[in-house]
Amino acid sequence: MDKLKKVLRSYIIRRLASYFFTIFLAFTLTFFFFRLVPGNPIGAFILSMQQRYSTGVLQSSEGDIVERYKEMFGLNGSLFTQYVRYVKNLLKGNLGPSLTAFPTPAQKLIFESLPWTIGLLGLSVFISWMIGLLIGVLIGWKRDLLLSKFIAGLAIFFSQIPQYFFAIFLVFVFAYVLSVLPSSGAYDAFLKPGFYLKFILSILKHAILPSLSIILASAAGWMISSRALVISILNEDYLIFAEAKGLKPFTILRNYVMKNVLLPQVTGLAISLGFIMNGAYIVEWVFNYPGIGRLMTNAIGILDFNVIQGVTLLSIITVLTANLIIDLILPLLDPRVRSGQ
């Protein structure tokens, strides 16, 4: 028992150390990467302010204004100085002001966009996982049927089509040709946000097309992997033994096949949910959906470093946390991990 505890303690410490080191390394690399991207965000920002408010900048004061904005956005000094300053501010929960919606703090924009991405992608990923798992298991179980072969071929074809293609196709058909669903936004513009039926129905109506484009692309992948897992275990001894005992096919499918397919697929689902914070960038852009993906796309367009770094850090943490949770649960499910193998 003491040996087992020691092995588990060592396993958890290694995973936690790897978790924090990876976050630090990924954050540092992305910080310097984005700062080295060619471009002049401050110059572009001043130009946009001049165009927006139809005002000019006096030639004599232009240098002072640029320096002031550099200081405000944390872009003054060497890269290392900027990095140290950014980390200090980050530990205080401050990402700095955003160029996208100056002078709004970057963290405010991110937290405002976050619920839309979680709601859209979280639900879409789970629905696509359920559909892909159930259909994949069935077509794997009845793999010799013509219908199963047709669905498997269709799934392989759909899995090669990117989400944004489905998005553009669905917008064209349902928004422009049939005019039955909205083409952009998260709710009707004339509605005041609040927890009431009309607003909720509007949110659901606007989420149908972006959600469907994600589901169509993702469900095919889950279908293929679930089918492959079922086929790989069909000739296992425990299934042959279950058939020899006279168990009904549905009982074997439910109690033996599904349980063995479920574990790796749940692991895959957890990883996919971790990637939610990355946002479906192009899908959200196509539908003008106010999530993390659209925010990141707009930020990259004008080199809004504070928003870009904040979204990137959030994505890194969520993906690595999902993987950490899986790693910590593994010893409970796999005896080989508990024994240190």
MARLUMTOR-156555 format. One record per residue: residue in three letters; z, y, x of N, C-alpha, C, O in turn. Coordinates in steps of 0.1 Angstrom, whole numbers, padded with zeros to 4 digits, always signed. Layout:
ALAZYXZYXZYXZYX;...
This chain:
MET+0000-0012+0008+0000+0000+0000+0000+0013+0009-0007+0022+0006;ASP+0008+0013+0019+0009+0024+0028-0005+0026+0035-0009+0038+0037;LYS-0011+0015+0039-0024+0016+0045-0034+0022+0036-0043+0031+0039;LEU-0034+0018+0023-0043+0023+0013-0041+0038+0011-0051+0046+0010;LYS-0028+0043+0010-0025+0057+0009-0031+0065+0020-0036+0076+0019;LYS-0029+0059+0032-0034+0066+0044-0049+0068+0044-0054+0078+0048;VAL-0056+0057+0040-0070+0057+0039-0075+0068+0029-0084+0076+0032;LEU-0068+0068+0017-0072+0078+0007-0069+0092+0011-0077+0101+0009;ARG-0058+0094+0018-0054+0107+0023-0064+0112+0033-0068+0124+0032;SER-0068+0103+0042-0078+0107+0052-0091+0110+0046-0098+0120+0050;TYR-0095+0102+0035-0108+0105+0028-0108+0118+0021-0117+0126+0022;ILE-0097+0122+0014-0096+0134+0007-0096+0146+0017-0103+0156+0014;ILE-0089+0145+0028-0088+0156+0038-0102+0158+0044-0106+0170+0046;ARG-0109+0147+0047-0123+0149+0052-0132+0156+0042-0140+0164+0046;ARG-0131+0152+0030-0140+0158+0020-0137+0172+0017-0146+0181+0016;LEU-0124+0176+0017-0120+0190+0015-0124+0198+0027-0129+0210+0026;ALA-0122+0193+0039-0126+0200+0051-0142+0203+0051-0146+0214+0055;SER-0149+0192+0048-0164+0193+0047-0168+0204+0036-0177+0211+0038;TYR-0160+0204+0025-0163+0213+0014-0162+0227+0018-0171+0235+0016;PHE-0151+0231+0024-0148+0245+0028-0157+0249+0040-0162+0260+0040;PHE-0160+0240+0049-0168+0243+0060-0183+0246+0055-0189+0255+0060;THR-0187+0237+0046-0201+0239+0041-0203+0252+0033-0213+0259+0035;ILE-0193+0256+0025-0193+0268+0018-0194+0280+0028-0202+0289+0027;PHE-0186+0280+0039-0186+0290+0049-0199+0291+0056-0205+0302+0057;LEU-0204+0279+0060-0217+0279+0067-0229+0284+0059-0237+0292+0063;ALA-0229+0279+0046-0240+0282+0037-0240+0297+0034-0250+0304+0033;PHE-0228+0302+0031-0226+0317+0028-0230+0325+0040-0237+0335+0038;THR-0226+0322+0052-0230+0329+0064-0245+0330+0066-0250+0340+0069;LEU-0251+0318+0065-0265+0317+0068-0273+0325+0057-0283+0332+0061;THR-0269+0324+0045-0277+0332+0034-0274+0347+0036-0283+0355+0034;PHE-0262+0351+0041-0260+0365+0043-0269+0371+0053-0276+0381+0051;PHE-0270+0364+0065-0279+0370+0075-0294+0368+0072-0302+0376+0076;PHE-0297+0357+0064-0311+0355+0061-0316+0367+0052-0327+0372+0055;PHE-0309+0370+0042-0313+0381+0033-0313+0394+0040-0322+0403+0037;ARG-0304+0397+0049-0303+0409+0056-0315+0411+0066-0319+0422+0069;LEU-0321+0399+0070-0332+0400+0079-0346+0400+0072-0356+0402+0079;VAL-0346+0399+0059-0358+0400+0052-0364+0414+0053-0356+0424+0051;PRO-0377+0416+0056-0382+0429+0058-0382+0437+0045-0384+0432+0034;GLY-0379+0450+0046-0379+0459+0034-0369+0470+0036-0360+0469+0044;ASN-0370+0480+0028-0361+0491+0028-0355+0493+0014-0360+0502+0007;PRO-0344+0486+0011-0339+0488-0003-0334+0502-0006-0335+0506-0017;ILE-0328+0509+0004-0323+0522+0001-0334+0532-0002-0334+0540-0011;GLY-0345+0531+0006-0357+0539+0004-0363+0537-0010-0366+0546-0017;ALA-0364+0524-0014-0369+0521-0027-0360+0526-0038-0365+0530-0049;PHE-0347+0525-0036-0337+0529-0046-0338+0545-0048-0339+0549-0059;ILE-0339+0552-0037-0340+0567-0038-0353+0571-0045-0354+0580-0053;LEU-0364+0563-0041-0377+0566-0048-0376+0564-0063-0382+0571-0071;SER-0370+0553-0067-0369+0550-0081-0360+0560-0088-0363+0564-0100;MET-0350+0565-0081-0341+0576-0087-0349+0589-0089-0348+0595-0099;GLN-0358+0592-0079-0366+0604-0080-0376+0603-0092-0378+0612-0100;GLN-0382+0591-0093-0391+0589-0104-0385+0589-0118-0390+0593-0128;ARG-0373+0583-0118-0366+0582-0131-0361+0595-0136-0362+0598-0148;TYR-0356+0603-0127-0350+0616-0131-0358+0628-0128-0354+0640-0130;SER-0371+0626-0122-0380+0636-0119-0374+0647-0110-0376+0659-0112;THR-0366+0643-0100-0360+0652-0091-0365+0648-0077-0368+0637-0074;GLY-0365+0658-0068-0368+0655-0054-0356+0656-0045-0345+0660-0049;VAL-0358+0652-0033-0347+0652-0023-0351+0663-0012-0362+0662-0006;LEU-0342+0672-0010-0345+0682+0000-0346+0675+0014-0339+0667+0018;GLN-0357+0679+0021-0360+0673+0034-0348+0673+0044-0345+0664+0051;SER-0341+0685+0044-0329+0686+0053-0318+0677+0050-0310+0673+0058;SER-0316+0674+0037-0305+0666+0033-0308+0651+0031-0300+0643+0027;GLU-0321+0647+0033-0325+0634+0030-0318+0624+0039-0314+0613+0034;GLY-0316+0627+0052-0309+0618+0061-0295+0615+0057-0290+0604+0057;ASP-0288+0626+0053-0274+0625+0048-0273+0616+0036-0264+0608+0035;ILE-0282+0618+0027-0282+0610+0014-0284+0595+0017-0278+0586+0012;VAL-0294+0592+0026-0297+0578+0030-0285+0572+0036-0281+0561+0033;GLU-0278+0579+0045-0266+0574+0052-0255+0572+0042-0247+0562+0043;ARG-0254+0581+0032-0243+0580+0022-0245+0567+0014-0236+0560+0010;TYR-0258+0565+0010-0261+0553+0002-0259+0540+0010-0255+0530+0005;LYS-0263+0540+0023-0261+0529+0031-0246+0525+0032-0242+0513+0032;GLU-0238+0535+0033-0223+0533+0034-0218+0528+0021-0210+0519+0020;MET-0224+0533+0010-0219+0529-0004-0223+0514-0006-0215+0507-0012;PHE-0235+0510-0002-0239+0496-0004-0236+0487+0007-0240+0475+0007;GLY-0229+0491+0017-0224+0483+0028-0235+0479+0038-0235+0468+0044;LEU-0245+0488+0039-0257+0485+0048-0256+0493+0061-0266+0493+0069;ASN-0246+0500+0063-0245+0508+0076-0238+0499+0087-0230+0490+0084;GLY-0241+0502+0099-0235+0495+0110-0244+0482+0114-0254+0480+0107;SER-0239+0475+0124-0246+0463+0128-0245+0452+0117-0236+0453+0108;LEU-0253+0441+0119-0252+0430+0110-0238+0424+0110-0233+0420+0099;PHE-0233+0422+0121-0219+0416+0122-0209+0425+0115-0200+0420+0109;THR-0210+0438+0117-0201+0447+0111-0202+0446+0096-0192+0446+0088;GLN-0214+0445+0091-0217+0444+0076-0211+0431+0071-0205+0430+0060;TYR-0212+0420+0079-0207+0407+0075-0192+0407+0074-0187+0403+0064;VAL-0185+0413+0084-0170+0413+0084-0166+0422+0072-0156+0418+0065;ARG-0172+0433+0070-0168+0442+0059-0171+0435+0045-0162+0436+0036;TYR-0182+0428+0044-0185+0421+0032-0175+0410+0029-0170+0409+0017;VAL-0171+0402+0039-0161+0392+0037-0147+0398+0033-0141+0392+0024;LYS-0143+0409+0039-0131+0415+0035-0131+0420+0020-0121+0418+0013;ASN-0142+0426+0016-0143+0431+0002-0144+0419-0007-0139+0419-0018;LEU-0151+0408-0003-0152+0396-0011-0138+0390-0014-0136+0385-0025;LEU-0130+0390-0004-0116+0384-0006-0108+0392-0016-0098+0387-0021;LYS-0112+0405-0018-0106+0414-0028-0112+0413-0041-0108+0420-0051;GLY-0123+0404-0042-0130+0403-0055-0140+0414-0057-0144+0416-0069;ASN-0145+0420-0047-0154+0431-0048-0167+0428-0041-0168+0426-0029;LEU-0178+0427-0049-0191+0424-0043-0199+0437-0040-0210+0437-0033;GLY-0194+0449-0044-0200+0461-0041-0209+0465-0053-0211+0457-0062;PRO-0214+0478-0053-0223+0482-0064-0237+0475-0064-0241+0470-0053;SER-0243+0475-0075-0256+0469-0076-0267+0479-0076-0266+0490-0082;LEU-0278+0476-0069-0290+0485-0069-0297+0483-0082-0304+0493-0087;THR-0296+0472-0088-0303+0469-0101-0299+0478-0112-0307+0483-0120;ALA-0286+0481-0113-0280+0489-0124-0269+0498-0118-0258+0498-0122;PHE-0273+0506-0108-0263+0514-0101-0257+0524-0111-0264+0529-0119;PRO-0244+0526-0111-0234+0522-0101-0226+0510-0105-0214+0508-0101;THR-0231+0502-0115-0224+0490-0120-0221+0480-0109-0230+0477-0101;PRO-0208+0475-0107-0205+0465-0097-0213+0453-0099-0216+0449-0110;ALA-0217+0447-0088-0225+0435-0088-0219+0423-0096-0225+0416-0103;GLN-0205+0422-0094-0198+0411-0101-0198+0413-0116-0198+0403-0123;LYS-0199+0425-0121-0199+0427-0135-0213+0422-0141-0213+0416-0152;LEU-0224+0425-0134-0237+0421-0139-0237+0405-0139-0243+0399-0148;ILE-0232+0399-0128-0232+0385-0127-0224+0378-0139-0228+0369-0145;PHE-0212+0384-0141-0203+0378-0152-0209+0380-0166-0206+0373-0175;GLU-0217+0391-0167-0223+0393-0180-0235+0384-0182-0237+0380-0194;SER-0242+0380-0172-0253+0371-0173-0249+0356-0173-0256+0348-0179;LEU-0237+0353-0168-0232+0339-0166-0232+0332-0179-0237+0320-0180;PRO-0225+0337-0190-0224+0329-0203-0238+0325-0208-0239+0314-0214;TRP-0248+0334-0207-0261+0330-0212-0267+0319-0205-0273+0310-0211;THR-0266+0319-0192-0271+0308-0184-0264+0295-0186-0270+0284-0188;ILE-0250+0296-0187-0242+0284-0189-0246+0278-0203-0247+0266-0205;GLY-0247+0287-0213-0250+0282-0227-0264+0276-0228-0265+0265-0234;LEU-0274+0282-0222-0287+0277-0223-0289+0265-0214-0293+0254-0219;LEU-0286+0265-0201-0289+0254-0192-0279+0243-0194-0283+0231-0194;GLY-0266+0246-0197-0256+0235-0199-0260+0226-0210-0260+0214-0209;LEU-0264+0233-0222-0267+0225-0234-0281+0218-0231-0282+0206-0235;SER-0290+0224-0225-0303+0218-0223-0302+0206-0213-0308+0196-0216;VAL-0295+0208-0203-0293+0197-0193-0286+0184-0200-0291+0173-0198;PHE-0276+0187-0208-0269+0176-0214-0278+0169-0225-0278+0157-0225;ILE-0286+0177-0233-0294+0171-0243-0305+0163-0236-0308+0151-0240;SER-0311+0168-0225-0322+0161-0218-0316+0148-0212-0323+0138-0211;TRP-0304+0149-0207-0298+0137-0201-0296+0126-0211-0298+0114-0209;MET-0291+0130-0223-0288+0120-0234-0301+0114-0238-0302+0102-0239;ILE-0312+0122-0240-0325+0117-0245-0331+0108-0234-0335+0097-0237;GLY-0330+0112-0221-0336+0105-0210-0329+0091-0208-0335+0081-0206;LEU-0316+0092-0209-0308+0080-0207-0310+0069-0218-0313+0058-0215;LEU-0310+0073-0231-0311+0064-0242-0326+0058-0242-0327+0046-0243;ILE-0336+0067-0241-0349+0062-0242-0353+0054-0229-0359+0043-0230;GLY-0348+0058-0217-0350+0051-0205-0344+0037-0205-0351+0028-0200;VAL-0332+0036-0210-0326+0022-0211-0334+0013-0220-0336+0002-0217;LEU-0338+0019-0232-0346+0011-0242-0359+0006-0236-0363-0006-0238;ILE-0367+0015-0230-0380+0011-0225-0379+0002-0212-0388-0005-0209;GLY-0367+0003-0206-0365-0006-0194-0361-0020-0200-0365-0030-0194;TRP-0353-0020-0210-0348-0033-0216-0360-0040-0223-0361-0053-0222;LYS-0369-0033-0229-0381-0039-0235-0394-0034-0227-0403-0029-0233;ARG-0393-0037-0214-0404-0031-0206-0417-0037-0208-0427-0032-0204;ASP-0418-0049-0214-0431-0056-0216-0439-0051-0228-0450-0054-0230;LEU-0432-0043-0237-0438-0038-0249-0449-0028-0245-0447-0020-0236;LEU-0460-0027-0253-0470-0017-0250-0465-0003-0252-0468+0006-0244;LEU-0456-0001-0262-0451+0012-0265-0442+0016-0253-0442+0028-0250;SER-0434+0007-0248-0426+0010-0236-0434+0015-0224-0430+0024-0217;LYS-0445+0008-0222-0454+0011-0211-0460+0025-0213-0462+0033-0203;PHE-0464+0028-0225-0470+0041-0229-0460+0052-0226-0463+0062-0221;ILE-0447+0050-0231-0437+0060-0230-0434+0063-0215-0432+0074-0211;ALA-0433+0052-0207-0430+0053-0193-0441+0061-0186-0438+0069-0177;GLY-0454+0058-0189-0465+0065-0183-0465+0080-0187-0467+0089-0179;LEU-0461+0083-0200-0460+0097-0205-0449+0104-0197-0450+0116-0194;ALA-0438+0097-0195-0426+0103-0188-0430+0106-0173-0426+0117-0168;ILE-0438+0097-0167-0442+0100-0153-0451+0113-0153-0450+0121-0144;PHE-0460+0114-0163-0469+0125-0164-0461+0138-0166-0463+0148-0159;PHE-0452+0138-0176-0444+0150-0179-0435+0154-0167-0432+0166-0165;SER-0430+0144-0159-0421+0147-0148-0428+0155-0137-0421+0162-0129;GLN-0441+0155-0137-0448+0162-0127-0452+0177-0131-0457+0184-0123;ILE-0449+0180-0144-0452+0193-0149-0440+0202-0147-0429+0199-0152;PRO-0441+0214-0141-0430+0223-0139-0425+0229-0152-0433+0230-0162;GLN-0413+0234-0152-0407+0239-0164-0414+0252-0169-0416+0254-0181;TYR-0419+0260-0159-0425+0273-0164-0438+0270-0171-0443+0278-0179;PHE-0445+0259-0168-0457+0255-0175-0454+0252-0190-0461+0257-0199;PHE-0444+0244-0192-0439+0242-0206-0435+0255-0213-0439+0257-0224;ALA-0429+0264-0205-0424+0277-0211-0436+0285-0216-0436+0290-0227;ILE-0446+0286-0207-0458+0294-0211-0466+0288-0222-0470+0295-0231;PHE-0467+0274-0222-0474+0267-0233-0466+0269-0246-0473+0272-0257;LEU-0453+0268-0246-0446+0269-0258-0446+0283-0264-0447+0285-0276;VAL-0446+0293-0255-0447+0307-0259-0460+0309-0266-0461+0316-0277;PHE-0471+0304-0260-0484+0306-0266-0486+0300-0279-0491+0306-0289;VAL-0481+0288-0281-0482+0280-0293-0473+0286-0304-0478+0289-0315;PHE-0460+0286-0301-0450+0289-0312-0448+0304-0314-0444+0308-0325;ALA-0450+0312-0304-0447+0326-0306-0460+0334-0309-0459+0344-0317;TYR-0471+0331-0303-0483+0339-0305-0493+0332-0315-0499+0339-0324;VAL-0495+0319-0315-0504+0313-0324-0498+0311-0338-0503+0315-0348;LEU-0486+0304-0338-0480+0301-0350-0470+0312-0355-0467+0314-0367;SER-0465+0320-0345-0456+0331-0348-0444+0327-0356-0440+0333-0366;VAL-0438+0316-0352-0426+0311-0359-0413+0312-0351-0402+0311-0357;LEU-0414+0315-0338-0403+0316-0330-0404+0328-0321-0416+0332-0317;PRO-0393+0335-0317-0394+0347-0308-0399+0343-0294-0396+0332-0289;SER-0406+0352-0288-0411+0350-0274-0402+0355-0263-0404+0351-0252;SER-0392+0363-0266-0384+0368-0255-0370+0373-0261-0368+0374-0273;GLY-0361+0375-0251-0348+0380-0255-0338+0369-0258-0342+0357-0259;ALA-0326+0372-0260-0316+0362-0264-0311+0364-0278-0305+0354-0283;TYR-0314+0375-0285-0311+0377-0299-0319+0389-0304-0325+0397-0296;ASP-0320+0391-0317-0327+0402-0323-0321+0415-0318-0309+0417-0318;ALA-0330+0425-0314-0326+0437-0308-0318+0446-0318-0309+0454-0313;PHE-0320+0445-0331-0313+0453-0341-0299+0448-0344-0292+0455-0351;LEU-0295+0436-0339-0282+0431-0342-0272+0435-0332-0275+0436-0320;LYS-0260+0438-0337-0249+0441-0328-0242+0428-0324-0238+0420-0332;PRO-0240+0426-0311-0234+0414-0306-0220+0412-0312-0212+0422-0313;GLY-0217+0400-0317-0204+0397-0323-0204+0383-0328-0214+0376-0328;PHE-0192+0378-0332-0190+0364-0337-0192+0364-0352-0182+0363-0359;TYR-0205+0365-0356-0208+0363-0370-0220+0355-0372-0228+0354-0363;LEU-0222+0349-0384-0233+0339-0386-0247+0344-0382-0254+0337-0376;LYS-0250+0356-0387-0264+0361-0384-0267+0362-0369-0278+0359-0365;PHE-0257+0367-0362-0259+0369-0347-0260+0355-0341-0268+0353-0332;ILE-0252+0346-0345-0252+0332-0339-0265+0325-0342-0271+0319-0333;LEU-0270+0326-0354-0283+0320-0358-0294+0327-0350-0304+0320-0346;SER-0293+0340-0347-0303+0346-0339-0303+0341-0325-0314+0339-0319;ILE-0291+0339-0319-0290+0334-0305-0297+0320-0305-0304+0317-0295;LEU-0294+0311-0315-0299+0298-0315-0314+0298-0316-0321+0290-0310;LYS-0319+0307-0325-0334+0308-0327-0341+0312-0314-0351+0307-0311;HIS-0335+0322-0307-0341+0326-0294-0340+0316-0283-0348+0316-0273;ALA-0330+0307-0284-0328+0297-0273-0337+0285-0275-0337+0277-0266;ILE-0343+0283-0286-0351+0271-0289-0362+0269-0278-0363+0258-0272;LEU-0370+0279-0277-0382+0277-0267-0378+0276-0253-0382+0266-0246;PRO-0369+0284-0247-0365+0282-0233-0358+0269-0231-0359+0262-0221;SER-0349+0265-0241-0342+0252-0240-0352+0241-0241-0350+0231-0234;LEU-0362+0241-0250-0371+0231-0251-0380+0229-0239-0383+0217-0235;SER-0383+0240-0232-0391+0239-0220-0384+0232-0209-0390+0224-0201;ILE-0371+0234-0208-0362+0227-0199-0360+0212-0202-0361+0204-0193;ILE-0358+0210-0215-0356+0196-0220-0368+0187-0217-0367+0176-0213;LEU-0380+0193-0220-0392+0185-0219-0395+0181-0204-0399+0170-0201;ALA-0391+0190-0195-0393+0187-0181-0383+0178-0175-0386+0170-0167;SER-0370+0180-0180-0359+0173-0174-0357+0159-0180-0354+0149-0172;ALA-0360+0157-0193-0357+0144-0199-0366+0133-0193-0362+0122-0192;ALA-0378+0137-0189-0388+0127-0183-0382+0121-0170-0383+0109-0168;GLY-0376+0130-0162-0370+0125-0150-0358+0115-0152-0357+0105-0146;TRP-0350+0119-0162-0338+0110-0165-0343+0097-0171-0338+0086-0169;MET-0354+0097-0179-0360+0085-0185-0365+0076-0174-0362+0064-0175;ILE-0372+0081-0164-0377+0073-0153-0366+0066-0145-0367+0054-0142;SER-0356+0074-0142-0345+0069-0134-0337+0058-0141-0333+0048-0136;SER-0335+0061-0154-0327+0051-0163-0335+0038-0164-0329+0027-0163;ARG-0348+0039-0166-0356+0027-0167-0356+0019-0154-0355+0007-0155;ALA-0357+0026-0143-0357+0019-0130-0343+0012-0128-0343+0001-0123;LEU-0332+0018-0132-0319+0012-0130-0318-0001-0139-0312-0011-0134;VAL-0323+0000-0151-0322-0012-0160-0330-0023-0154-0326-0034-0154;ILE-0343-0020-0150-0351-0031-0145-0345-0037-0132-0347-0049-0130;SER-0338-0029-0124-0332-0034-0112-0321-0044-0114-0317-0052-0106;ILE-0315-0044-0126-0303-0053-0129-0306-0064-0139-0297-0071-0142;LEU-0318-0064-0144-0322-0074-0154-0320-0088-0150-0317-0097-0158;ASN-0322-0091-0137-0321-0105-0132-0308-0108-0125-0307-0118-0118;GLU-0298-0099-0127-0285-0102-0121-0278-0114-0127-0281-0117-0139;ASP-0270-0120-0119-0263-0133-0124-0255-0130-0136-0254-0139-0145;TYR-0248-0119-0137-0239-0117-0148-0246-0115-0162-0241-0119-0172;LEU-0259-0110-0161-0267-0110-0173-0272-0123-0177-0272-0127-0189;ILE-0276-0131-0168-0280-0145-0171-0269-0153-0176-0271-0161-0186;PHE-0257-0151-0171-0245-0158-0176-0242-0153-0190-0238-0162-0198;ALA-0243-0140-0193-0240-0135-0206-0250-0141-0216-0246-0144-0228;GLU-0263-0142-0213-0273-0149-0221-0269-0163-0224-0270-0168-0235;ALA-0265-0170-0213-0261-0184-0214-0249-0186-0223-0248-0197-0230;LYS-0240-0177-0224-0229-0177-0233-0233-0175-0248-0225-0178-0257;GLY-0245-0171-0250-0250-0170-0264-0247-0156-0269-0248-0154-0282;LEU-0245-0146-0261-0242-0132-0266-0255-0127-0271-0266-0129-0266;LYS-0254-0118-0282-0265-0112-0288-0271-0102-0278-0264-0096-0270;PRO-0285-0100-0278-0291-0090-0269-0285-0076-0270-0284-0070-0260;PHE-0282-0072-0282-0276-0058-0283-0263-0057-0276-0260-0047-0270;THR-0255-0068-0277-0242-0068-0271-0243-0068-0256-0236-0061-0249;ILE-0253-0075-0250-0256-0075-0236-0260-0061-0231-0256-0056-0221;LEU-0269-0055-0240-0274-0042-0236-0263-0032-0236-0262-0023-0227;ARG-0254-0032-0246-0243-0022-0247-0232-0025-0237-0228-0015-0231;ASN-0228-0037-0236-0216-0040-0227-0219-0042-0213-0210-0040-0204;TYR-0231-0046-0209-0234-0049-0195-0244-0040-0189-0242-0034-0179;VAL-0255-0038-0196-0266-0030-0190-0262-0015-0190-0263-0008-0180;MET-0258-0010-0202-0255+0004-0203-0243+0008-0194-0244+0019-0188;LYS-0233+0000-0193-0222+0004-0184-0226+0005-0169-0221+0013-0162;ASN-0235-0004-0165-0240-0003-0151-0250+0008-0149-0251+0013-0137;VAL-0257+0012-0159-0266+0023-0157-0258+0037-0158-0262+0047-0152;LEU-0248+0037-0166-0241+0049-0169-0234+0056-0157-0235+0068-0156;LEU-0228+0048-0148-0221+0053-0137-0230+0062-0128-0227+0073-0125;PRO-0241+0057-0123-0250+0065-0114-0256+0077-0122-0258+0088-0116;GLN-0258+0075-0135-0264+0086-0143-0254+0097-0146-0258+0109-0146;VAL-0242+0093-0148-0231+0103-0149-0229+0111-0136-0227+0124-0137;THR-0230+0105-0125-0230+0112-0112-0241+0122-0111-0240+0133-0107;GLY-0253+0117-0115-0265+0126-0115-0263+0138-0124-0267+0149-0121;LEU-0257+0135-0136-0255+0146-0146-0245+0157-0140-0247+0169-0141;ALA-0235+0152-0133-0225+0161-0127-0232+0170-0117-0229+0182-0116;ILE-0240+0164-0109-0248+0172-0099-0257+0182-0105-0258+0194-0101;SER-0264+0178-0116-0273+0187-0123-0265+0198-0130-0270+0210-0129;LEU-0253+0196-0135-0245+0206-0141-0241+0216-0130-0239+0228-0132;GLY-0238+0211-0118-0235+0220-0107-0246+0229-0103-0243+0240-0099;PHE-0258+0225-0106-0270+0234-0103-0273+0244-0114-0282+0252-0112;ILE-0265+0244-0124-0267+0253-0136-0267+0267-0131-0275+0276-0135;MET-0257+0271-0122-0256+0284-0117-0268+0290-0110-0269+0302-0108;ASN-0277+0280-0105-0289+0285-0099-0298+0292-0109-0307+0300-0106;GLY-0296+0288-0122-0305+0294-0132-0319+0288-0132-0324+0283-0122;ALA-0325+0288-0143-0339+0284-0144-0347+0297-0143-0351+0303-0152;TYR-0349+0301-0130-0354+0315-0127-0367+0318-0135-0367+0329-0142;ILE-0377+0310-0133-0390+0314-0139-0389+0313-0154-0395+0321-0161;VAL-0382+0303-0160-0381+0301-0174-0374+0313-0180-0378+0319-0190;GLU-0363+0318-0174-0356+0330-0179-0365+0342-0178-0364+0351-0186;TRP-0373+0343-0167-0382+0354-0165-0393+0354-0176-0396+0365-0182;VAL-0399+0342-0179-0409+0341-0189-0404+0346-0203-0411+0353-0210;PHE-0392+0342-0206-0386+0345-0219-0378+0357-0219-0372+0361-0229;ASN-0377+0364-0208-0369+0376-0206-0355+0374-0211-0349+0382-0218;TYR-0350+0362-0207-0336+0358-0211-0326+0363-0202-0327+0362-0190;PRO-0315+0369-0207-0306+0377-0198-0296+0368-0191-0284+0371-0192;GLY-0301+0358-0184-0292+0349-0176-0292+0352-0161-0298+0362-0157;ILE-0286+0343-0154-0285+0345-0139-0299+0344-0133-0301+0352-0123;GLY-0308+0336-0138-0321+0335-0132-0329+0348-0133-0335+0352-0123;ARG-0329+0355-0144-0336+0368-0145-0329+0378-0137-0336+0386-0130;LEU-0316+0378-0136-0309+0388-0128-0312+0386-0113-0314+0396-0106;MET-0313+0374-0109-0316+0371-0095-0330+0375-0092-0333+0380-0081;THR-0340+0372-0101-0354+0376-0099-0355+0391-0097-0362+0395-0088;ASN-0349+0398-0106-0349+0413-0105-0343+0418-0092-0348+0427-0086;ALA-0332+0412-0088-0325+0416-0076-0333+0413-0064-0334+0422-0055;ILE-0340+0402-0063-0349+0399-0052-0360+0409-0051-0364+0413-0040;GLY-0365+0413-0063-0377+0422-0063-0374+0436-0056-0383+0442-0051;ILE-0361+0440-0057-0357+0453-0051-0347+0451-0039-0341+0461-0035;LEU-0346+0439-0035-0336+0436-0024-0322+0441-0026-0316+0448-0018;ASP-0317+0438-0039-0304+0441-0042-0294+0431-0036-0291+0421-0042;PHE-0290+0434-0023-0283+0424-0015-0270+0420-0022-0266+0408-0021;ASN-0263+0429-0028-0250+0426-0033-0251+0416-0045-0243+0406-0046;VAL-0261+0418-0054-0263+0408-0065-0268+0395-0059-0263+0384-0064;ILE-0278+0395-0050-0283+0383-0045-0272+0375-0038-0272+0363-0040;GLN-0264+0381-0030-0253+0374-0023-0243+0368-0032-0238+0357-0031;GLY-0240+0376-0043-0230+0371-0053-0235+0359-0060-0228+0350-0062;VAL-0248+0360-0065-0254+0348-0072-0255+0336-0063-0252+0325-0067;THR-0259+0339-0051-0261+0328-0041-0247+0321-0038-0246+0309-0038;LEU-0237+0329-0036-0223+0324-0034-0218+0316-0046-0213+0305-0044;LEU-0221+0321-0058-0217+0313-0070-0224+0300-0071-0218+0290-0074;SER-0237+0300-0068-0245+0288-0068-0240+0278-0058-0238+0266-0061;ILE-0237+0282-0046-0232+0274-0035-0219+0267-0039-0217+0255-0038;ILE-0210+0275-0044-0196+0270-0048-0197+0260-0059-0191+0249-0059;THR-0205+0263-0070-0206+0253-0081-0213+0240-0077-0208+0230-0081;VAL-0223+0241-0069-0230+0228-0065-0221+0220-0056-0219+0208-0058;LEU-0214+0226-0047-0205+0219-0037-0193+0214-0045-0188+0203-0041;THR-0188+0222-0054-0176+0217-0062-0180+0205-0070-0172+0196-0071;ALA-0191+0205-0077-0196+0193-0084-0196+0181-0075-0192+0170-0079;ASN-0202+0183-0063-0202+0171-0054-0188+0167-0049-0186+0155-0047;LEU-0179+0177-0047-0166+0174-0043-0158+0166-0054-0152+0156-0051;ILE-0160+0170-0066-0154+0162-0077-0159+0148-0078-0151+0139-0080;ILE-0172+0146-0076-0177+0133-0076-0171+0125-0064-0168+0113-0066;ASP-0170+0131-0053-0165+0124-0041-0150+0120-0043-0146+0110-0038;LEU-0143+0129-0050-0129+0126-0052-0126+0115-0063-0116+0108-0063;ILE-0136+0114-0072-0135+0104-0082-0140+0090-0077-0135+0080-0082;LEU-0149+0090-0068-0154+0078-0062-0144+0067-0059-0146+0055-0062;PRO-0133+0071-0052-0123+0061-0048-0117+0054-0061-0112+0042-0060;LEU-0117+0060-0072-0111+0054-0084-0121+0044-0090-0117+0035-0098;LEU-0134+0046-0087-0144+0037-0093-0150+0027-0083-0154+0016-0088;ASP-0149+0029-0070-0155+0020-0061-0145+0015-0051-0139+0023-0043;PRO-0142+0002-0052-0131-0004-0043-0135-0002-0028-0126-0002-0020;ARG-0148-0002-0025-0152-0001-0011-0147+0012-0004-0143+0013+0007;VAL-0146+0023-0012-0141+0036-0007-0126+0035-0005-0121+0040+0004;ARG-0120+0029-0015-0105+0027-0014-0101+0019-0001-0091+0022+0005;SER-0109+0010+0002-0106+0001+0014-0111+0007+0027-0109+0002+0038;GLY-0118+0019+0026-0122+0026+0038-0135+0021+0044-0138+0024+0055;GLN-0143+0013+0036-0155+0008+0041-0166+0018+0039-0178+0015+0042;
